[in-house]
Amino acid sequence: MTASRRRTHVVGDLPLDSGEVLEDVRVSWQSWGRLNEARDNAVLVLHALTGDSHVVGERGPDQPTPGWWPGLIGPGAPLDTDEYFVIAPAVLGGCRGTTGPSSIAPDGRPYGSSFPQITIRDQVRAEAKLADALGIRTFALVVGGSVGGMRSLEWAVSYPGRVRRCVVLAAGAAATADQIAWSVPQLHAIRLDPHFHGGDYYPGPGPRQGLELARQIAHTTYRCAEELALRFGRDAQEGEDPLRGGRYAVQSYLEHHGRKLARRFDANSYLVLTDAMNSHDVGRGRGGVEAALRRITAELTVGVVSSDRLFPPADGELVATSPACRELAVIDSPYGHDAFLVETEQVFGIIGRALRSAPVPRANRPLRAVAAWSREPEADPVPVGRVVVPSPAAY
């Protein structure tokens, strides 16, 4: 199943939470299936921090990575294109076609340091304007993981009449002090790179080393300590001796992921998107988180990862206190936060159950805690360290 070509739509001026207005915003997106005559079969899939609109499909000339949720979309798939019209936009502030710091500003130059601060709520407003342009008034389902889960939740709170079902995976109602603390050295690593130039480094390569280091720090939080110990232990990288200036296997692994991201991602976008994640709070201006969660009218499903140390299960359990929540699902996995990408069988099961759920009067809605069963995933084609486990293609 291949996606439509990547398309871009100008959604116009976008008022931001900061009070600024971002002019002539463009949103890039891909889609699968057909929108029916009633325009009520649309599904919105929202990617994580450095992902993009390429949910499924092979890499190509304009696509550096294969789809990040392979098997999710297509005929007979969990998001069955014989039934649903699936749309995936690239996030505002990113670097995959939607307006971001590397885009051309009204003055004819890349925004760079002049790109305004944005929030998760701003990103959702841009997605809502795209839905308006496509004639989609209501989504049968909005689903996302991690930062995409933040946006899924914000959709359900901001536009309760436009979302019938909502799946929030490995995300919380507001960024925590711990999550912000992990991001601070990442932001410093980029800004202290001598090639950052205050954010105005275009058309040069920019702060690649700073971005690589930021990704290494972040990737540490995407996995859990137990998995790293099992996978790498204290092993040296093959052919190297740490006592003679060589590297440990886990060090080589992190450096690989840092280089991998720096080849395909813009450092300014990393800063903007991380700041947006840090500002996430569905309760801001709404009387707090509890009051915001009461606004949800969609059938809400929450998925948490048993070993997630970036978004611990308690974060999702708080979201699940919403009266709209139908299921609190536990993704049982040793792979930490990345399990929402790795454990596709469990995740797709959660999405499938959400789609099959029939609307229930709010007073009768039960909250079910479901521990999803775990399976041994397929091997990574490039083994690193002791234990071979899959690494998500794009996160």
NORSUL-V345975 format. One record per residue. N is the residue number from 1. PHI is phi in degrees with one decimal (none if undefined). PSI is psi in whole degrees, -180 to 180 (* if undefined). OMEGA is omega as a letter, one per 30 degrees, with the letter a starting at -180 (NA if undefined). Layout:
((N,PHI,PSI,OMEGA) (N,PHI,PSI,OMEGA))
This chain:
((1,none,119,l) (2,-105.3,152,l) (3,-82.7,165,l) (4,-64.4,162,l) (5,-62.0,156,l) (6,-68.3,128,a) (7,-118.3,158,a) (8,-130.4,135,a) (9,-125.0,134,l) (10,-82.4,115,a) (11,-96.9,-3,l) (12,94.5,-165,a) (13,-72.5,142,a) (14,-124.8,111,l) (15,-67.5,136,a) (16,-107.8,160,l) (17,-59.4,-28,a) (18,-70.4,-13,a) (19,99.0,-15,l) (20,-78.2,166,l) (21,-122.3,123,l) (22,-90.5,120,a) (23,-85.4,148,l) (24,47.2,53,a) (25,-68.8,136,l) (26,-111.1,138,l) (27,-121.7,124,l) (28,-93.2,144,a) (29,-157.0,161,l) (30,-128.9,157,a) (31,-144.3,161,l) (32,-139.5,142,a) (33,82.1,-169,a) (34,-128.8,143,l) (35,-77.4,127,a) (36,-78.1,174,a) (37,-63.4,-34,l) (38,-76.5,-12,a) (39,56.8,39,a) (40,-124.1,16,a) (41,-112.3,21,a) (42,-82.9,142,l) (43,-124.4,133,a) (44,-107.9,122,l) (45,-110.9,126,a) (46,-116.8,127,a) (47,-85.2,169,a) (48,-87.3,-166,a) (49,-52.2,-55,a) (50,-111.7,21,l) (51,-80.3,-164,a) (52,-158.7,-167,a) (53,-80.0,-5,a) (54,-87.1,77,a) (55,-69.9,-45,l) (56,-133.1,157,l) (57,120.3,168,a) (58,-81.7,164,l) (59,-71.8,158,a) (60,-154.8,-170,a) (61,-56.9,-36,a) (62,-110.5,17,a) (63,-139.0,102,a) (64,-72.6,-15,a) (65,-133.2,154,l) (66,-71.4,171,a) (67,-57.2,144,a) (68,-90.7,-12,l) (69,-127.8,65,a) (70,-59.9,137,l) (71,91.7,-5,a) (72,-75.6,-36,a) (73,-121.1,136,l) (74,147.9,176,l) (75,-60.6,124,l) (76,78.2,-2,l) (77,-79.8,172,l) (78,-52.2,-42,l) (79,-100.2,88,a) (80,-74.7,116,a) (81,-73.8,-8,l) (82,-75.2,-16,a) (83,-117.9,-36,a) (84,-116.4,152,l) (85,-102.5,112,a) (86,-104.1,130,a) (87,-128.1,139,l) (88,-132.6,111,l) (89,-89.7,152,l) (90,-82.6,140,a) (91,-72.0,147,l) (92,-61.2,132,a) (93,95.7,-8,a) (94,-84.5,-159,a) (95,-137.7,30,a) (96,-120.3,42,l) (97,110.0,-31,l) (98,-81.0,151,a) (99,-52.3,129,a) (100,-154.5,-173,a) (101,-60.4,-28,l) (102,-87.0,-4,l) (103,-73.3,161,l) (104,-80.3,124,l) (105,-79.1,171,l) (106,-57.1,-23,l) (107,-83.5,4,l) (108,89.1,1,l) (109,-118.1,159,l) (110,-59.1,145,a) (111,-56.8,-50,a) (112,54.5,-128,a) (113,-67.3,-16,a) (114,-85.3,-4,l) (115,-66.2,131,a) (116,-72.8,159,l) (117,-69.3,136,a) (118,-126.5,166,a) (119,-122.8,169,l) (120,-56.7,-40,a) (121,-64.3,-38,l) (122,-62.2,-43,l) (123,-61.6,-40,l) (124,-68.4,-36,l) (125,-60.0,-41,l) (126,-63.6,-41,l) (127,-66.0,-37,l) (128,-66.4,-37,l) (129,-66.7,-35,l) (130,-65.1,-44,l) (131,-58.9,-41,l) (132,-58.8,-45,a) (133,-64.0,-30,a) (134,-89.7,0,l) (135,77.1,23,l) (136,-98.2,110,l) (137,-91.3,-31,a) (138,-136.4,137,l) (139,-100.3,132,l) (140,-64.8,-30,l) (141,-156.9,139,l) (142,-121.4,127,a) (143,-139.5,142,l) (144,-166.3,160,l) (145,-122.9,150,a) (146,59.6,-124,l) (147,-63.5,-31,l) (148,-64.3,-32,l) (149,-69.0,-35,l) (150,-59.0,-45,a) (151,-69.5,-36,l) (152,-58.8,-46,l) (153,-64.5,-42,l) (154,-63.0,-37,l) (155,-57.6,-48,a) (156,-66.3,-30,a) (157,-83.7,-42,a) (158,-75.9,-35,a) (159,-129.1,63,a) (160,-59.6,-29,a) (161,-80.4,-5,a) (162,-109.1,-1,a) (163,-126.7,118,l) (164,-87.3,-36,l) (165,-137.9,145,a) (166,-137.2,130,l) (167,-118.2,121,l) (168,-113.7,117,a) (169,-115.7,130,l) (170,49.6,50,a) (171,-148.2,169,a) (172,-130.2,-179,a) (173,-81.8,-22,l) (174,-156.9,148,l) (175,-64.2,139,a) (176,-95.2,166,l) (177,-59.5,-38,a) (178,-65.3,-43,l) (179,-64.3,-42,l) (180,-64.2,-41,a) (181,-61.0,-40,l) (182,-64.4,-31,a) (183,-79.9,-25,a) (184,-58.5,-50,l) (185,-65.1,-27,l) (186,-64.1,-46,a) (187,-64.8,-41,l) (188,-63.4,-40,a) (189,-58.0,-41,l) (190,-72.2,-47,a) (191,-70.4,-24,l) (192,-89.4,-6,l) (193,-64.5,131,a) (194,-62.3,-16,l) (195,-94.5,7,a) (196,-73.4,-39,l) (197,52.2,43,l) (198,67.0,12,a) (199,98.5,-6,a) (200,-107.6,63,a) (201,-101.6,-3,a) (202,-69.9,143,g) (203,-92.2,17,a) (204,-70.4,176,a) (205,-69.6,-22,l) (206,78.4,-169,a) (207,-82.0,67,a) (208,-64.5,-41,a) (209,-66.4,-39,l) (210,-63.9,-40,l) (211,-67.0,-40,l) (212,-59.9,-44,a) (213,-65.9,-41,l) (214,-58.9,-43,a) (215,-67.1,-37,l) (216,-60.5,-44,l) (217,-63.1,-47,a) (218,-62.9,-43,a) (219,-64.0,-29,l) (220,-58.6,-35,a) (221,-82.1,-15,a) (222,-78.0,-20,l) (223,-114.1,176,a) (224,-114.2,160,a) (225,-60.1,-40,a) (226,-64.1,-41,a) (227,-67.1,-42,l) (228,-62.9,-39,l) (229,-65.6,-43,a) (230,-68.2,-39,a) (231,-78.3,-39,a) (232,-118.7,-33,a) (233,55.1,-137,l) (234,-106.7,22,a) (235,-62.5,145,l) (236,-79.6,152,l) (237,-61.4,142,a) (238,-53.1,128,l) (239,81.7,6,a) (240,-126.8,156,a) (241,-127.3,110,a) (242,-58.4,-24,l) (243,-77.1,-8,l) (244,-125.9,36,l) (245,88.2,1,l) (246,-81.4,-176,a) (247,-112.0,154,l) (248,-78.6,157,a) (249,-61.4,-40,a) (250,-65.9,-32,l) (251,-65.6,-44,l) (252,-61.0,-40,l) (253,-61.0,-48,a) (254,-65.9,-41,l) (255,-62.9,-38,l) (256,-59.5,-46,a) (257,-69.6,-32,l) (258,-64.4,-48,l) (259,-63.5,-39,a) (260,-60.1,-44,l) (261,-70.3,-42,a) (262,-62.2,-25,l) (263,-73.0,-21,a) (264,-125.6,-2,a) (265,-129.3,153,a) (266,-93.8,132,a) (267,-63.5,-40,l) (268,-61.1,-40,l) (269,-63.0,-38,l) (270,-60.5,-41,l) (271,-64.8,-49,a) (272,-62.0,-44,a) (273,-71.0,-36,l) (274,-67.2,-42,l) (275,-61.8,-39,l) (276,-63.5,-42,l) (277,-61.3,-43,a) (278,-63.8,-30,a) (279,-83.7,-4,a) (280,-59.5,126,l) (281,-164.5,102,a) (282,-66.8,-17,a) (283,-88.3,-7,a) (284,-62.5,123,l) (285,73.8,9,a) (286,-125.2,15,l) (287,85.3,16,l) (288,101.8,170,a) (289,-62.5,-46,a) (290,-59.4,-43,l) (291,-66.3,-39,l) (292,-63.9,-42,a) (293,-65.4,-26,l) (294,-73.0,-15,l) (295,-74.7,-18,a) (296,-71.3,129,l) (297,-112.6,-11,l) (298,-68.4,158,l) (299,-73.0,109,a) (300,-96.2,132,l) (301,-121.8,133,l) (302,-119.3,131,l) (303,-118.9,130,l) (304,-119.8,156,l) (305,-105.8,128,a) (306,-58.5,-32,a) (307,-109.5,17,a) (308,-73.9,120,l) (309,-103.4,-8,l) (310,-87.0,-46,l) (311,-122.3,81,a) (312,-57.7,158,a) (313,-51.0,-32,a) (314,-59.7,-31,l) (315,-61.6,-47,l) (316,-71.1,-34,l) (317,-61.8,-33,l) (318,-65.6,-43,l) (319,-59.7,-38,a) (320,-69.8,-8,l) (321,-75.0,-7,l) (322,-58.4,137,l) (323,-58.6,-18,a) (324,-82.7,-8,a) (325,-74.2,128,l) (326,-98.8,-31,a) (327,-148.7,136,l) (328,-111.1,107,a) (329,-103.4,136,l) (330,-103.8,118,l) (331,-84.8,106,a) (332,-82.6,109,a) (333,-156.7,147,l) (334,-89.2,4,a) (335,-98.6,15,l) (336,65.1,-153,a) (337,-56.1,-37,a) (338,-62.6,-9,a) (339,-60.6,-26,l) (340,-67.3,-18,l) (341,-100.1,-34,a) (342,-79.8,-45,a) (343,-85.6,65,a) (344,-64.2,-34,a) (345,-64.9,-43,l) (346,-67.5,-45,a) (347,-63.6,-45,a) (348,-66.0,-31,l) (349,-63.8,-41,l) (350,-62.4,-46,l) (351,-63.3,-42,l) (352,-61.9,-42,l) (353,-65.6,-37,l) (354,-63.3,-41,a) (355,-69.8,-30,a) (356,-82.9,-12,a) (357,-69.6,138,l) (358,-92.6,143,l) (359,-56.3,136,a) (360,-125.7,138,l) (361,-54.1,140,a) (362,-54.1,-40,a) (363,-63.3,-23,a) (364,-103.3,8,a) (365,-76.8,119,l) (366,-86.4,150,l) (367,-102.6,114,a) (368,-105.4,127,l) (369,-95.1,117,a) (370,-117.9,121,l) (371,-89.2,106,a) (372,-71.3,142,a) (373,-74.7,152,a) (374,-104.1,151,l) (375,-130.1,159,l) (376,-79.8,117,a) (377,-72.6,166,l) (378,-66.1,154,a) (379,-73.1,148,l) (380,-69.2,132,a) (381,-65.9,-14,l) (382,-119.6,90,a) (383,-63.0,141,l) (384,-137.5,126,l) (385,80.6,-160,a) (386,-74.7,-47,a) (387,-114.8,132,a) (388,-88.3,119,l) (389,-134.5,156,a) (390,-72.8,148,l) (391,-116.5,127,a) (392,-56.7,142,a) (393,-69.4,-37,a) (394,-148.6,128,a) (395,-132.4,*,NA))
